[in-house]
Amino acid sequence: MKSAHAKHEWKSNTLPAMVMVGPVTLCMILLVAIPLIYVGVMSFCSIDQYYNVVFKFTTQNHLRLFSTDYLKIYGQSLAIAFLTTLFCILIGYPFSYLIARTKSKRKKLLYMLVIIPFWTNSLIRIYGWRTFLGTNGWLNTALQFLHLTSEPIDFLFKQGTTVLGMVYCLIPFMILPLYTSIEKLDTNLLEASSDLGAKKISTFLEVVLPLTAGGIFSGSIMVFIPCLGYFFVSDILGGGNSDVIGNLIERQFQSGNNWPLGAALSIILILITLLLVKLYQKMGGDMESLGM
């Protein structure tokens, strides 16, 4: 009787959990675990003279990752990602604060200004920036019309232009977690700080900023990591002069036709992602704010 009762109790407790968790677990295995394992195995493969993948174990792909040319692009990628993240914080924080502290109907309008860019493909929007910044674009036309310049200025194919495109594409990922973090602020703390005689700048530095640091860090991760892989932005606006790691991976899988090396390069992005997420966890971050 006890055995039958225990079996019935196990079924009543376990089966509903399996029904709920099972499909998610299956999707994670099929869409995450297996592709990651495949990339890891592919990174140790070779290619023959016809550029076909040969399942012959080698470490040459990983050794090539430490070549001088690749190390230079790694450093350039980190610099672009750092500048992009910095500008997103400087632009996104005031805007997020404005949205969070607006109590009129304009709050929805301001929030929609952040969401609307997601309705259009980012590739199309980046091509729009290329047209706008081109020698025959609207910006140069306006500058010459106002007699501020005598001839068109070449704005394209520079690292600064690539950073501009990255900021434009990724700033919503900074604003949304910042908005959530700022909106949770207890206004009583701000009032208490003011009552105690603290100036606005002191209140911001000693009360607001520490309490919203989690939003800043989660937003930074959501901007920094994609920035390393947004190869189309550097291709369109940078013209190959400001490559990121994503450009290296894209070329190996496309024009280079060297999938094992491309898989080895992909491991770098995976390791950087895991490192930053682990750092975020160590600092007490909430994984739900990262969408994980």
Number of C-alpha atoms within 10 A of each C-alpha: 6 7 8 9 10 11 12 12 11 11 13 11 11 11 12 11 11 13 10 10 11 13 11 12 12 12 11 12 13 12 11 11 12 12 12 17 11 11 18 16 15 22 24 20 21 21 16 10 6 7 12 12 16 13 13 11 12 13 12 15 21 18 11 15 16 12 10 10 10 16 13 13 17 20 13 18 21 17 16 24 23 18 17 26 28 16 16 25 23 11 15 24 21 14 18 26 17 15 21 20 14 13 10 9 8 11 15 12 12 16 17 11 12 16 13 10 14 11 7 9 10 17 12 10 15 22 16 13 18 21 16 17 20 20 17 13 15 13 17 22 19 12 15 15 11 10 10 10 13 11 12 15 16 12 17 20 19 16 20 17 21 26 25 18 25 29 25 17 22 21 22 23 21 27 26 19 23 28 24 16 21 24 16 11 15 11 12 9 13 17 12 12 18 14 10 9 10 15 11 12 10 14 18 15 11 13 15 18 15 11 17 20 15 21 25 25 21 26 26 24 20 22 26 27 18 17 27 24 22 19 22 22 27 27 17 19 29 23 16 15 13 23 26 29 23 21 21 20 22 19 15 17 15 11 8 14 17 20 25 27 27 23 24 25 24 21 17 15 18 12 11 14 17 12 12 17 18 13 13 18 12 9 11 10 18 14 12 8 16 17 8 7
